[in-house]
Amino acid sequence: MAAVTMKPDLRPMLATLTNQPFDDPGWIFETKWDGFRAIAVAEPGRAWLYSRRGHDLSAKYPTICDALARIKHKAVLDGELVALDEHGRSRFQLLQNAGRNSVPLLYCVFDLLYLAGKDLRDWPLLKRKEALEKILPKSKLLLYSTHLVGEGIKAFKQAARAAEEGVIAKLADSKYHSGIRTREWLKVKASQEQEVVIVGFTKPRGQRRFFGSLVLAVRDGKAWKYAGRAGTGFTHASLAELYDKLTPLISTVKPITAKVPSEASTVWVKPKLVAEVKFTEWTEGGEMRHPVFLGLRTDKPASQVVRERPKPLQAAKPKTKARAK
C-alpha cells in the first residue's frame, strides 16, 4: 500500500440504483442507512466530519467526533449519520431534530479509506472492512456496519420487514473509487424515496399556519420538471422552520413551465432547497403519488437533483470478480 503524500480525497464513492435484489457469493450486502452520508477524519484526540459536498459537520455532531477521536491512529472513514426510532430503525425524518431531543444518534461506519498515513483504497473491500473493525473503538455512538455474504435476497427481505430503506450490494473485492458512482456498489430500495427541489408552496387552509403544501420538482436537462406536491410529514415546528427558510426565496418567476394544481394560490420560490420525500409510485406523467416530506438535505446542490431511475439488474451488475470469504 502506498504512503499518503497529499491531502486525502474526501469524496465518497456512490452506488448505482438497481431494480431488484439478488444472490451472489462474490457480493456482500449491508443495510442501506437512512441518514446523512459523512466522511470522518480522525487522529488520536481529534476528529472531524464532512458532508458529501465537503462541508464541515463537526460542530453539529460534537459527541460523534469525540467518539471518533478515540481511534488510536490517523484514519479516514466512510459512514452514515443516522437517528434511530424506538425500534432501532434509521429514520431520516428523525435526524432533522437530533441533538434537540432524546433521539439516539449514531455514526454507522462501513469503510476505511486511509490508515496511519497509508492509502487503503486499492485494497479489496473485505480487507478494508476487516481493518476497520479492528480499529473502531467501542462506543454507543459508533456502529460497525455488518454484512451478509452472498444472500442479497435474504438481506432485502429483512430490510423490507423492518421497514428499512433497503440494502447496499457491494462487490467483495471492489476498490474504493472516490467521487465516482460505480456499478461495483448497487443500492436496492425497499421503499420509494426521492430527492426533490422545492419550487413553491401553497397558502395554508383551515387551522394550519405558514403554508399548505410544497410544490416539488426535479432537474430535467436545463429545466425544472414538476414532480408533485407534499402536504404531509410536517410538525408545527417544522412548518415554521421551513417557512422561515422559504420566505427569503420568494420569487415572482415561476420555475417550471407546467401548469400545476392550485396555481392561483401558489407562491413561487427560487429552486434552492433540497428535500427528501417518500411516496408510493411514479405516475406516467412523471409525478409522485402521495409524497410525504421527510426533511431537508444539505449534502447535494439543487442543480444535481434528478429523478432517480433504477437500472435493470442485468445492466447494472458487473461480472463477479471474486468470491467473498
Salt bridges, closest charged atoms under 4 A:
ASP9 OD2 - ARG11 NH2 2.81
ASP9 OD2 - ARG121 NH1 3.92
ASP24 OD2 - LYS317 NZ 2.70
GLU30 OE2 - LYS129 NZ 2.55
GLU30 OE1 - LYS170 NZ 2.81
GLU43 OE2 - ARG46 NH2 2.83
ASP78 OD2 - ARG37 NH2 2.70
ASP85 OD2 - ARG89 NE 2.91
ASP85 OD2 - ARG91 NE 3.82
GLU86 OE2 - HIS87 NE2 3.71
ASP111 OD1 - ARG128 NE 2.72
ASP119 OD2 - ARG121 NH2 2.90
GLU130 OE2 - LYS134 NZ 3.78
GLU165 OE2 - LYS32 NZ 3.00
GLU184 OE1 - HIS177 NE2 3.30
GLU184 OE2 - LYS321 NZ 3.38
GLU195 OE2 - ARG52 NH2 3.40
GLU195 OE2 - ARG297 NE 3.80
GLU195 OE1 - LYS300 NZ 2.92
GLU241 OE1 - ARG100 NH1 3.74
GLU263 OE2 - LYS254 NZ 3.06
GLU276 OE1 - ARG297 NH1 3.13
GLU281 OE2 - ARG289 NE 2.73
ASP299 OD2 - ARG297 NH2 3.00
GLU308 OE2 - LYS187 NZ 2.62
GLU308 OE1 - LYS189 NZ 3.01
